[in-house]
Amino acid sequence: MTDAVTPFFRDNVVALFPGQGSLGGGAGALWRDSRHWTLVERVGDIAGVDVSHLLLDASDEDVVRTDRAQLATFALSLVGYHELLDLGVRPRYLLGHSLGEISALVASGLLSLDAGAQLITVRGGAMARAAAEREGSMVAVMGGDDDARAALEGLDGVWIANINGTGQIVVSGTRQGLDDLLARHRELGWRRATPLPVGGAFHSPLMSPAQDEFDQALELTQWGSTDSLLIANVDGALHVDAGEWRELLRRQLTSPVQFLDATLALPESVQISIELPPSGVLTGLTKRIRPFSVQFAPTTLQELQEIVV
């Protein structure tokens, strides 16, 4: 968008950009009529993947593949973000979850669409290969306290991957490590443990085979500047410098997503959250972390176009 039509920032609004775990089959069907659907086709051209097919026709089983899910989620989130700009709503604060950080960086202008799509293509492919090399998965545990969290850190083959809220943690691990956790989760202080349908043990040392390839892509990436305010997963702090974000993305590959801390880093003046598609998961997490006056999680193009802030 040109400066002449770019809306003013809304300092009381945060945009939430989901990770690949939010995506399901057919997620793009109710967004296909957006005039910004061309972004999906452009991402597909850059990646050499039919992203439109992934969003419109792929099954849940097909779309859960890491290399596919990341591209499809990224593209759909940016369709939603540009629709939001068309409404005259430009959130000052941007917060992504895992790959959603790259979506947020593109929305901010620190990365171009092409650069973001290229990074995600490399990231998703490298992570998928790492998952094939070091087999593992993820489990969500809920209903624990600080002692229960400490108990996780003492398990072999298990690493905390996402801290999504008080008493809501996702762990990555080897098959043996996760089987042990599932069998003993109540003994360890967790009320519930649920295996997740993901393609690997993300945000853990099992992703280290992907690091060199992704680091090289980050070094070759051209960066811009921004007046948006972005909060990072790695440390739950605000960063706007391109050099810092290069390092943050590098660390994020094998480090836990500190989503709890990142949400708490939002100032109290931020009272409106808008989750971009595929939406719902992050709104559910944030509402348990801190109060907002209103939260929007549009699941269709029409719902987004009806947002009034």
Phi, psi and omega in degrees: 000147178277163179300331184293333184244359179288126181294159172293152176294143170257105186288348181259013185238137171243136173263132180254128182247114188287161173267181188293340180292349179275349189271138173228171179300139178073017185298335183270354188301321183269011176239000187298333182275000177297141177289351179262010178300339178301336175298323178297315181294324179292318176300319178298319179297318180295318185276343186071032182227142178279084184290327176302317178299317180301321184278335186255324192237342185288147177282168176304318182296319181290319188281345181285345177304132189306312184295329179279313186298322183293316179296316184294318179296313178305309183296316183292323178299321182286330171301312180297320181296317180291329173296322178296317177299322178299333178280354184086016181252115179234098182296136176289321184261138180232131181222117178252158178247115180058241181300339178300341175295323179291322174301316180295322180295323175292316179301326182284336186097354176294330173237144171283165177300316181298315181296319179296316180296321178295317179298317182291325177299314179293313183300309182297316180295317180295320179292322178296320178291322177297321180295324178290328181283322181234090187297134178190182181204198183221151179224136174267131176241140185222156175081028178248171178243193181297323179294321179294322176295317179298326179295327178297323184289348178263001182274143176282136175073020180225136180224140175293127185249318180225125171256095190266354180167177177292118180075017179223102186230145172249133178245149171252156179182175173288163179302316181296317180297318180289324176299320178296317179297314181299324180286332189243010190300323179292320176300328181275354175105012180253133183288325184215146175223126186232119175297142181254142181278072183240168186265008181178179180265077188287157179055044178214170177301341179292348176269001185300331176298341180274350192295312184299315181297317180290322178300318180297319178296320178297320180294330181273353185282136174271137184243153177250210177226170184206155169251001173286165178242116185247138180249131189269149177290323190294320184233001180064031182234163182276134178218140177229356183274134183298319179298321177295318182291328175301315180289322179297316178295323178298313182291329186298334185302322183240007182253156178294147172278114182269064186290327176301308181295322181296320179292320179291342178285345176295134179294158181299335180293342177278104186245001180230129173242142177230115180268128179279158182290154355285117195258165175129314185295310185290328176296319177298322179289312186294326181293340177271351184263315182205158182281146170233154175290320180206145177229135179246133175223069185296131179260353178223162176301318181298318179298320179293318182292347179264001179294132175233122178229000000 
